[in-house]
Amino acid sequence: MAALSLALNPDRLFPADPATRDLARALYATVAQLPIVSPHGHTDAQWYADDAPFPDASALFITPDHYVFRMLYSQGIRLEDLGIPRRDGAKVEQDARKIWRIFAAHYHLFRGTPTRIWLDHAFATVFGCTERLTAESADRTFDCINACLAQPAFRPRALFERFNIEVIATTESPLDPLDQHRKLRASGWKGRVITAYRPDPVVDPEFEGFRDNVLQFGALAREDTATWRGYLAAHRERRAYFKTMGATSTDHGHPTARTCDLPEGECQRLLDRALAGTATADEAEQFRGQMLTEMARMSIDDGLVMQIHPGSFRSHNPRVLRDFGRDKGADIPTSTDYVRGLKPLLDRYGNEHSLTVILFTLDETSYSRELAPLAGHYPILKLGPSWWFHDSPEGMLRFREQVTETAGFYNTVGFNDDTRAFMSIPARHDVARRIDCRFLATLVLEHKIGEDEAFELAPELAYGLAKRAYKL
Ligand SMILES: [Zn+2]
């Protein structure tokens, strides 16, 4: 059988209509080679600090990628057979080639998904594979990738440079001493890797080990975190430390967008109950909500840009949580109320000019009803790009179609890849650039904006807006 070709079509994701496609292609040509600005994501600072080779194709593409194994799991494949570690330490598949063969035999499941686009892009452009992945080509692709990974040109720093990454942000907990970032800075390597402050483990009373986390937090910051004032002082101290490791932003992954603005006595009472483990679900929610408002206050003082990523029902599947832990593809979006949820924070700080709060959503029904009207009015608010399940060609188009008429382009912040899958970074930025050029071309062909304006906007959407919004 003749091998199936993996060649990527240069017109992929552009509209089928020839006139719009020609303009999309011309716009894309002006942004395709721009450097990647990646202001929010979850790559591991240790990769850049140690610059050790990635182990093998399965450890690179399958075991760490919840997009990949959730789809395989949904079709009856056991996570153990994909080498996902169990919490009880029971035996899981260790043979990387066997894991790869299972993946390859089921690669058709990814037809029509962004995962397929990202993987094909990485196989073709990063590793130079020429065959489409199937059960039949599985071993050749596996060997091709592994042979590359053994070469110095495929180590993290070399790939970082080849991907033309101008700056990338990782995300760390306030409990992280940031040793990897320190090591990286001391190494003399010129790649710009910065941290971001993600305080969920110490602001969410329902987070695993909350009480111990807050005690450890106090020890790190040399503050008494059993008192509300000491607890806030510890945040200010850790934020300042994160800034010395390049942080320009904070990130908040709350179940809802609820914010609160409570008197100090009530805050102390909530902290007491959270530390005692006696907070009710609503009190935990109030505590998180109060902390968003406190973080906004601190951001006005220290300049860190705030990102709010609400609306994920984490670990929806209790059996997968029990056996495999968090972040195993069982997080499911819920509807999110921004209009009422954000009001206490906006009443207090919505008109500030020195504060930026970037809102993300997993609830697309909120785009035109809530998010675009909010960001089209409040000076502090901007809209993050389509996120997670909506980080896809259709999701990006829906985002532009539903928010632009009310919020414009300049209340959005360009693209961020939000990924831990290092090899997918160029693919994801490429998809965003293509879709934005497609959207701009449509506006021009429908005479909504001039062609000159589209050529001005394209690099803004690909590069300029992200750099400015995140102060990079
Ligand atoms: Zn994220």
Residues whose N, C-alpha, C, O or C-beta is under 5 A from the ligand:
A	BS01	ZN	D418
